[in-house]
Each structure stands twice: as structure tokens, then as C-alpha cells.
């Protein structure tokens, strides 16, 4: 089936400014079975909150690469930071924006309110996102490949009067699909896909945190 053909996931959070906190928690919850996802701390006790995973059914176990850049902020940083701390995903790209503050609106009247920063977000390992961002495991700048050619490399089949392969047809490279062109024009995405292929071939090094604990115990 099509589902069984999927060997890994690229979660592209580049230029994602964030959104609803609960949505970020739900995304992380889909990839880890238990454990802390994110927590907040402020000057008052009421600002302290904790969000933990409780995946039912069990979390997805395929290898994951998360793409981030300077446009990844807030909720998208929560997702990247949680998956990174749980060693559930490899984070690739450039350092994220660093929007790790919690704003609360205090109503002053029916038509007026005041927005205040009341707390900060922290990743499961206790790292503050504010003004620091998420630092990727693998730094890859956004770039573009200028050609689809093989960087000047030639093969036996390119040589004049080369010995033909009598046991099969010559491989037809054909035209590249739109997806291939997108990958070739995006260095970060290309590296992510290459990394996933390696994880699939050699065995995933990215294991859900609860499985790691079971092996250590």
C-alpha cells in the first residue's frame, strides 16, 4: 500500500511563524509516547504550566527530520525543540527565530485590553527558547543547486563506442519531475531526504525516548 512505502518524514517548519499552542503539543504527541513536551515559567505560580505526551494509539516510529530556519517561531519552535530533546528527530537547517514568550491579554473594558508578557516557554531539557531559538543538529544554509547535471561526472555509458550491456536495456534517465526539481533547488530539503535515506539503509539512530529508557533499564 502507499502507506507502507513511506520510509521517513520531513517536517518542514521553515518560515512557520507558529500558531495555537495545543496544535504544537498535538503534533509532538503524534511522535512520542510519553514525557514532557513543553513547559512555561513566569514570575507568578499561575504562569507555570506543563504539557505532556499521551499518545493513543502509539506514536509514529518512522525516522523524522525537522527543517527550521530564522522564520520558524513560537509554536513551530516548540515542536522542533521537543522532538530534538527527546531524540525523536534530527533538526536540520539554521537557528530559529527565538520567540519563546507567553502573552496574556488583560481586559480593561469591553473594548480595551492590555497585552503583557507573563511567562516563557522551555523545552523538555529546560532550554529557554526566548531570544535563543532552536539550534539545529545539522546546520545547512538555504541554497540552490544551479544544475541538475552530475557535476561534470561521466560514466562508462557516456564514452564513445563503449561496450554495450547485452543483458538489459540502457537506463533512461528521463525528465525530472516537479518534485525532483524542487529538491534540487532546495539544499536543506535535499540534505533532509538524503539523511532519511541513510537512516533507512543503515537503521534509524533516532529512537523514541521511552524505548531508550527501556534499553538503559
Kinemage of the C-alpha trace (Angstrom):
@kinemage 1
@onewidth
@group {chain A} dominant
@subgroup {mainchain}
@vectorlist {calphas} color= white
{ca unk a 1} P 0.000 0.000 0.000
{ca unk a 2} L 1.005 3.639 -0.312
{ca unk a 3} L 1.315 3.922 3.457
{ca unk a 4} L 3.889 1.133 3.660
{ca unk a 5} L 6.032 2.881 1.022
{ca unk a 6} L 6.698 5.808 3.362
{ca unk a 7} L 10.113 5.311 4.979
{ca unk a 8} L 10.539 8.642 6.742
{ca unk a 9} L 9.053 12.078 7.327
{ca unk a 10} L 10.385 15.558 6.601
{ca unk a 11} L 8.561 18.046 8.826
{ca unk a 12} L 9.132 21.402 7.143
{ca unk a 13} L 8.687 24.193 9.698
{ca unk a 14} L 10.697 26.799 7.816
{ca unk a 15} L 9.091 30.245 7.793
{ca unk a 16} L 6.349 28.896 10.052
{ca unk a 17} L 5.523 31.752 12.470
{ca unk a 18} L 3.680 29.467 14.876
{ca unk a 19} L 0.070 29.225 15.914
{ca unk a 20} L -2.025 27.581 18.598
{ca unk a 21} L -0.007 26.025 21.431
{ca unk a 22} L -2.277 22.985 21.690
{ca unk a 23} L -1.735 22.242 17.996
{ca unk a 24} L 2.027 22.167 18.575
{ca unk a 25} L 1.546 19.827 21.532
{ca unk a 26} L -0.641 17.537 19.423
{ca unk a 27} L 1.995 17.348 16.672
{ca unk a 28} L 4.711 16.324 19.130
{ca unk a 29} L 2.315 13.887 20.799
{ca unk a 30} L 1.995 12.064 17.469
{ca unk a 31} L 5.696 11.171 17.578
{ca unk a 32} L 6.427 10.383 21.239
{ca unk a 33} L 4.545 8.069 23.578
{ca unk a 34} L 5.118 9.896 26.848
{ca unk a 35} L 7.206 12.544 28.520
{ca unk a 36} L 7.274 16.313 28.792
{ca unk a 37} L 6.635 18.318 25.619
{ca unk a 38} L 6.920 21.927 26.813
{ca unk a 39} L 6.509 23.919 29.991
{ca unk a 40} L 6.183 27.573 30.954
{ca unk a 41} L 7.542 29.555 33.876
{ca unk a 42} L 6.844 33.120 34.970
{ca unk a 43} L 7.095 35.404 37.961
{ca unk a 44} L 3.901 34.073 39.491
{ca unk a 45} L 2.860 30.491 40.194
{ca unk a 46} L -0.183 30.763 37.921
{ca unk a 47} L 2.145 31.185 34.937
{ca unk a 48} L 3.601 27.690 35.384
{ca unk a 49} L 2.120 25.061 33.065
{ca unk a 50} L 3.252 21.669 31.783
{ca unk a 51} L 2.202 19.739 28.689
{ca unk a 52} L 2.972 16.026 28.461
{ca unk a 53} L 2.523 13.398 25.756
{ca unk a 54} L -0.070 10.681 25.976
{ca unk a 55} L -0.230 9.148 22.516
{ca unk a 56} L -3.146 6.850 21.825
{ca unk a 57} L -2.631 4.939 19.570
{ca unk a 58} L 1.151 4.549 19.965
{ca unk a 59} L 3.269 7.241 18.368
{ca unk a 60} L 4.601 7.119 14.835
{ca unk a 61} L 8.039 5.471 14.838
{ca unk a 62} L 9.376 6.392 11.387
{ca unk a 63} L 12.575 8.466 11.163
{ca unk a 64} L 11.892 12.202 11.205
{ca unk a 65} L 13.895 15.205 10.032
{ca unk a 66} L 12.645 18.654 11.058
{ca unk a 67} L 13.572 21.639 8.889
{ca unk a 68} L 13.844 25.049 10.584
{ca unk a 69} L 15.214 28.493 9.772
{ca unk a 70} L 15.094 32.055 11.052
{ca unk a 71} L 11.424 32.256 10.129
{ca unk a 72} L 10.461 29.359 12.414
{ca unk a 73} L 8.944 30.871 15.548
{ca unk a 74} L 6.799 30.225 18.603
{ca unk a 75} L 4.752 27.020 18.251
{ca unk a 76} L 6.979 25.677 15.468
{ca unk a 77} L 9.988 26.111 17.780
{ca unk a 78} L 8.142 24.180 20.489
{ca unk a 79} L 7.685 21.272 18.070
{ca unk a 80} L 11.307 21.304 16.904
{ca unk a 81} L 12.688 21.681 20.433
{ca unk a 82} L 10.592 18.884 21.906
{ca unk a 83} L 11.397 16.381 19.156
{ca unk a 84} L 15.075 17.317 19.390
{ca unk a 85} L 15.243 16.936 23.187
{ca unk a 86} L 13.504 13.557 23.030
{ca unk a 87} L 15.982 12.498 20.324
{ca unk a 88} L 12.965 11.677 18.224
{ca unk a 89} L 14.017 13.771 15.238
{ca unk a 90} L 17.093 15.271 13.670
{ca unk a 91} L 16.730 19.041 13.349
{ca unk a 92} L 18.337 20.469 10.208
{ca unk a 93} L 18.666 23.987 8.826
{ca unk a 94} L 19.545 27.238 10.588
{ca unk a 95} L 18.789 28.618 14.061
{ca unk a 96} L 15.139 29.517 14.576
{ca unk a 97} L 13.709 32.950 15.457
{ca unk a 98} L 13.626 32.690 19.253
{ca unk a 99} L 10.015 33.627 20.063
{ca unk a 100} L 9.583 31.874 23.392
{ca unk a 101} L 7.436 34.279 25.374
{ca unk a 102} L 3.842 33.848 26.509
{ca unk a 103} L 1.489 36.811 26.122
{ca unk a 104} L -1.701 37.253 28.096
{ca unk a 105} L -4.426 39.802 27.391
{ca unk a 106} L -5.850 41.560 30.438
{ca unk a 107} L -9.263 43.130 29.706
{ca unk a 108} L -9.554 46.757 30.793
{ca unk a 109} L -13.031 47.397 29.442
{ca unk a 110} L -15.425 45.993 26.875
{ca unk a 111} L -13.368 47.494 24.064
{ca unk a 112} L -9.857 47.773 25.505
{ca unk a 113} L -7.273 45.356 26.777
{ca unk a 114} L -3.608 45.189 27.630
{ca unk a 115} L -1.230 42.511 26.390
{ca unk a 116} L 1.540 41.539 28.780
{ca unk a 117} L 4.374 39.040 28.600
{ca unk a 118} L 3.690 36.727 31.519
{ca unk a 119} L 5.887 33.641 31.038
{ca unk a 120} L 8.480 31.900 28.898
{ca unk a 121} L 8.478 28.601 27.043
{ca unk a 122} L 11.052 25.935 27.876
{ca unk a 123} L 11.900 22.743 26.008
{ca unk a 124} L 11.807 19.391 27.881
{ca unk a 125} L 15.518 19.682 28.731
{ca unk a 126} L 14.988 23.101 30.311
{ca unk a 127} L 16.249 25.268 27.455
{ca unk a 128} L 14.578 28.652 27.091
{ca unk a 129} L 13.504 29.391 23.529
{ca unk a 130} L 13.293 33.158 24.084
{ca unk a 131} L 15.891 35.129 22.107
{ca unk a 132} L 17.943 31.925 21.693
{ca unk a 133} L 15.910 29.867 19.286
{ca unk a 134} L 16.401 26.214 18.459
{ca unk a 135} L 19.892 25.362 17.249
{ca unk a 136} L 19.765 22.608 14.601
{ca unk a 137} L 21.672 19.356 14.984
{ca unk a 138} L 22.946 19.823 11.438
{ca unk a 139} L 23.469 23.346 10.103
{ca unk a 140} L 22.634 23.701 6.411
{ca unk a 141} L 22.178 27.117 4.831
{ca unk a 142} L 19.370 27.644 2.363
{ca unk a 143} L 20.876 27.253 -1.094
{ca unk a 144} L 20.023 26.388 -4.649
{ca unk a 145} L 21.633 23.884 -6.968
{ca unk a 146} L 22.311 25.591 -10.261
{ca unk a 147} L 22.184 22.451 -12.372
{ca unk a 148} L 20.595 19.057 -12.464
{ca unk a 149} L 23.657 17.620 -14.151
{ca unk a 150} L 26.060 15.231 -12.438
{ca unk a 151} L 28.630 17.949 -11.670
{ca unk a 152} L 30.674 17.067 -14.739
{ca unk a 153} L 30.996 13.395 -13.881
{ca unk a 154} L 30.828 10.843 -16.663
{ca unk a 155} L 30.131 7.148 -16.689
{ca unk a 156} L 31.067 4.248 -18.951
{ca unk a 157} L 27.834 4.706 -20.886
{ca unk a 158} L 28.867 8.261 -21.837
{ca unk a 159} L 32.041 7.113 -23.611
{ca unk a 160} L 32.117 6.891 -27.407
{ca unk a 161} L 31.915 3.289 -28.684
{ca unk a 162} L 31.530 1.913 -25.173
{ca unk a 163} L 30.785 -1.790 -24.720
{ca unk a 164} L 27.032 -2.253 -24.605
{ca unk a 165} L 25.246 -4.121 -21.845
{ca unk a 166} L 23.718 -7.100 -23.623
{ca unk a 167} L 21.752 -8.261 -20.592
{ca unk a 168} L 19.433 -5.324 -20.307
{ca unk a 169} L 18.204 -2.049 -21.706
{ca unk a 170} L 20.111 1.145 -21.250
{ca unk a 171} L 18.711 3.059 -18.328
{ca unk a 172} L 16.657 6.033 -19.436
{ca unk a 173} L 17.129 8.960 -17.110
{ca unk a 174} L 14.025 10.636 -18.461
{ca unk a 175} L 12.802 14.064 -17.478
{ca unk a 176} L 12.873 15.101 -13.876
{ca unk a 177} L 9.540 15.501 -12.144
{ca unk a 178} L 8.416 18.681 -10.441
{ca unk a 179} L 9.284 17.107 -7.097
{ca unk a 180} L 12.829 16.334 -8.253
{ca unk a 181} L 13.294 19.923 -9.383
{ca unk a 182} L 12.027 21.205 -6.032
{ca unk a 183} L 14.508 19.015 -4.178
{ca unk a 184} L 17.394 20.100 -6.401
{ca unk a 185} L 16.526 23.768 -5.868
{ca unk a 186} L 16.423 23.405 -2.082
{ca unk a 187} L 19.683 22.403 -0.400
{ca unk a 188} L 18.105 21.915 3.021
{ca unk a 189} L 15.327 19.679 1.731
{ca unk a 190} L 17.802 17.706 -0.346
{ca unk a 191} L 20.012 17.106 2.697
{ca unk a 192} L 16.975 16.060 4.746
{ca unk a 193} L 15.922 13.474 2.169
{ca unk a 194} L 19.491 12.189 1.840
{ca unk a 195} L 19.663 11.842 5.618
{ca unk a 196} L 16.391 9.912 5.741
{ca unk a 197} L 17.634 7.564 3.032
{ca unk a 198} L 20.739 6.897 5.097
{ca unk a 199} L 18.712 6.241 8.224
{ca unk a 200} L 16.540 3.805 6.299
{ca unk a 201} L 19.504 1.960 4.795
{ca unk a 202} L 21.695 1.737 7.879
{ca unk a 203} L 18.974 1.614 10.506
{ca unk a 204} L 17.467 4.529 12.338
{ca unk a 205} L 19.579 6.170 15.021
{ca unk a 206} L 16.540 8.184 16.083
{ca unk a 207} L 14.617 6.206 18.683
{ca unk a 208} L 11.655 7.380 20.777
{ca unk a 209} L 12.749 8.391 24.258
{ca unk a 210} L 10.679 5.754 26.033
{ca unk a 211} L 12.419 2.999 24.042
{ca unk a 212} L 15.806 4.405 25.025
{ca unk a 213} L 14.821 4.277 28.669
{ca unk a 214} L 13.717 0.677 28.332
{ca unk a 215} L 17.065 -0.303 26.803
{ca unk a 216} L 19.006 1.521 29.519
{ca unk a 217} L 16.954 -0.064 32.307
